[in-house]
């Protein structure tokens, strides 16, 4: 596009908006060129790491989790492009799913930063200052789960038969699988970890559940024409995403926790107070986003048998 064409396009764009194009051109004349550090807000970003102790490795812990949250935001951005696309085709669907999976691959592989990047002795000291905070309380991760699948697949499997699509959202929320990390179902008593999380995010998450009730990834998939649902590349992308999030990433997290909490120097609960072995391991969670795309044998051995070779059909 030459200069005359650019000027004509600018004139057309702003005239259509009811704006005077000359004002915008005048503003461009006086504007300072953008700089890298201003564009990504570098000073603000690098000022967000506030340690609670004098232990150097706490800085690794803080920055690592902040990077995770940035990646979660990228994942939610991609999910929104699937959920709110009109007449999405299988090529677009697969493209966004594989982007999301690559972000989770990056998250999975990055656990080496934690396992090899902090001294156990330092971690076991500064972790006590974090109680009752926990990665459990990542609202973005909970949103990713909710936007991935129908809610029934996130309900604690012990209560699934009592819940269906007509169940009030608040009741479903109170029986999500993650509640097991901080709730005694016999007494109804909740841990400080859970009450803090719900005070901050319960209302927001229930609204999110309503928003994604019919536009989550599974619902968008089954809204495709039946012939498109059978496309192997899309099915493989769905299975790859499911496996990556619910087995691969979870197991990397589980193994990292084991290094520090089962180090031989101590055998502790997670900072939130949960029995992290049972809460984190996929064979206990039985969390599968797209159970219809897996065989009975694969589901039976979820988190027990390595399904890496079965992701592609």
N, C-alpha and C positions, 0 to 999 in steps of 0.2 A: 504494500500500500504506500503510495507516494504522499508527499506533504499535502497536496491539494485534496486527495482522497481522505487523508486523516482529518483535515480541518472540516471537510464536509460531513464526515461521520460524527465528529464531535458536535457540530452544529445540529445535526439531526437528533442525536441522543438527548441533548439538553433542551432543545426546543420541544421535543415530545414530552419532557418532564415539566414543561411550563417554566423553564428556567432560561436565563439569559446566558448563552454560551460565552459571551465576551467577559462576563464576570469571572467565570471559571478559568479562562485563559489568563486573565489578569492575575488571579490568585496563583496560578502556576508560575508566572513570571517572577513573583516575589517569594515563593516558597523555597525553603532550604532543601537541598537534596537529602534523601533518606540515608541514614548510616546504619550499618549492620547492628551495632550495639543498641541503637534506638529501636530498630525494627523488632528485635527479639526481647527487648526490655531486659538487657543483660544485667544491669546494676540491680534491678528489682529481683531478678531470678537468683543471683548470687548472694543476695541478702536474706534469703529465706531459710538458711541453715542455722538454727539456734540450738546449741547443745545444752543439756541439763547437767552434765558432769564435766570433769576435766580429763576424762579418758579419751585419747585421740581417736580410737576406733568407733566411737559413737558417731563421729562425722560421716564415716562410711555408711553406717546404718541409716542415718537420716537421708543422705543424698540418694542412696539406693531406693528407698521407699518413695521419695519424691519423683524419681525417674519412673518408677512403676506407675504412679498416679498419672503422669504425663502420657504414658503408653495406654493406660486405661481410657484416657480422654480421646486418644487417637482411635481406639477401638470403637468407642461409642459414636464417634463421628462417622466411621464407616458403616456401622450398624444402622444409623439413621438414614443413610443413603439407600439402604435396602428397604427399610421399613416404610419410608415415605416416598419411594419412587412409584410413579404411576406406570402401570404396564411394564414392569421390569422384565427384561428378557434373561434367559439362562446365562448368557455370556456375562452380562453385568453382575448378576447374582453371584456367579462363581468368582469373578474378579474381586469383588468386595470381600467375599468370604476368605479368599486366599490372602488378601491383604491382612485381614484380621488374624488369620492363623500365623502369618509371619510375625506379627507383633507378639503373639503368644509364644512363638518359637524363641523370639528374642528374650522374652521374660523367662522362659524355661532355661535357656542357656546362660542367662545372666546370674543364676544362683551361684555360680562359681565365685562371683564377686563376694558373696556372703560367706561361702564355705571356706574360701582361702584368703579372704580379705579382712578377717577380724580375729583377734586372739580370743580364745575361749574364756580366758580369765577376765579379760576386759568386758566382754559381752555379759558374763554372768554378774558383773558388778553394776554396769549401767542399766541393765534390763530391769532391775528392781525399782529404778526411778521412774520407769514407764508405766508401772501398774496403776490402774487397770486397763490402760490403753492397749490396743491390739490391732494387727492388720485385719482381723475380723471386722473391724469397724470401717473398712473402706466402702463408702456408699457407692462409689463408681463401680466397684466390682460387683456389688449386689445388683446394680442397674444392668450391668452386662448380662448377668445370669437371667434376670427377668426379661430382658429384651431378646434373649436367645430362644426361649422355649415356652410352651404352655405351662402355666403355673403348677399344674398337677405334678410335673416332673421335678419341681423344686420343693414339694411337700415332703416332710419326713415320711419315709416309706411306711412307718408304723401307722400313719393316720390317713393314708391316701384313699382308702375305701370309704372314708366318711366325708370326703370332699369332692365336689364336682364343679362345673363351670357356673352353677347357680349359687354357689357358696359365697357369702359376703366376703369382700376382699380383706377386711380386717381379720376375719376368722382364718382365712388362708394365710395371711401374714403371720399370725400367731402360731402356725404349724409349719412354717418353712423349715427346711432341714437344718439351717444354721442356728435355730433356736436351741438345739441340743447342746450347743457350746456354752450356754449360759442359763439354762432353765431346768428346774426340777419339775417334770410333768406331774408328779404325784402330789406335790405341795403347791405348785404354781409359782414358787419363789424364783425370782430372777437374780442373776449376778449383777454386780455393779457394771461390769462390762456391757451387759445387755441393756440394762436400764439407761445407761448413758447414751448408748447408740440409738435406742428408740426415742428418747426424749429429743434427740437432735434430728433424726431422720425418718421416724415412722410415718408421719403424715406425708412427707415427700415421696417415700417409697410406695405407699399405697396409691398415690396419684399416678406414679410411674407404672404400677401394676395395671391400673385402669387404662392408661394411655397405650400400653403395649399388649393389651389383652387380645387384640385381633391383628396386630401388625408385627408381632415378634417373628423371629426368623422362621420358625416352623410354620406359622400361619401363612406367612408370605410364600413359603414353598408350596403348601397345599392349595394355595389360591392360583398357582400356575396351571395352565392347561395340562391335562393328564399326560399327554405325550411328552411334554417338556419335563415333567416330574421324573420321567424314566431315563432322562439323559445321564449317562454314566459319569461324565465329567462333573456335573453338578452334584450327583449323589456322592461321589468321591470327595468333593470339596466339603460337603456337609459332614461326612464321616470323619474327614481329616480334622475339621474344626472341633467336633465333639471329642475326639480322642485327644487332641492337643490340649484342650482346656481341662477336661475332666479326668484325664489320666496322666499325660506327660507333664503338664505344668504342675498339677497337684503333687505328683510323686517327687518332682524336683524340690518343691517346697517342703514336703514331708521329710525328705532325706537331709535337707539343710537344717531343719528344726532338730532332727535327731542328732546331728553333730554337736549341737550346743546343749540340748536338754537331756541327752543320754550320753554325755561326754565321759562318764565315769567319775567326774568330780562332783556331779550332782545329778539328780533325776527329778526335774521340776515339772510342774504344770506350765502351760502357756501363761503369758503375762495376764491374760484375762481370767485365768483360773480354770480353764477347760482341760479335760483329758484329751490332749491334742492328738494322741495316737488314733483314737476312735473318731474324733471329729474330722481329722484331715484325710485319713486314708480312704481312697475311693471304694474299697470293698465294703466299708461301713456306710459311707455316704450314699452309695448307689445312685449317684447323680448322673443322669444321661439326658442330654438335651433332645436327641432324636431317636428314641428307642425303636421306633418303627423301621429304622434303617439298619438295625443290627439283628442278627439271628438270635434265637433263644440261647444257644450255646455261648455266644459272645456276651450276651447280657448276664448269663449265669456266672461267667468268669470275669466280669468287669472288675478291673483293678487287681486281679489275681494273676491272670495269664497275660503275657505281653501281646497286645493286639496290634502292635506296630505293623506287622506284615499283612494284617487283614483290613487295613484302612482303605486300601484300593480294591475294588471288586472287578 
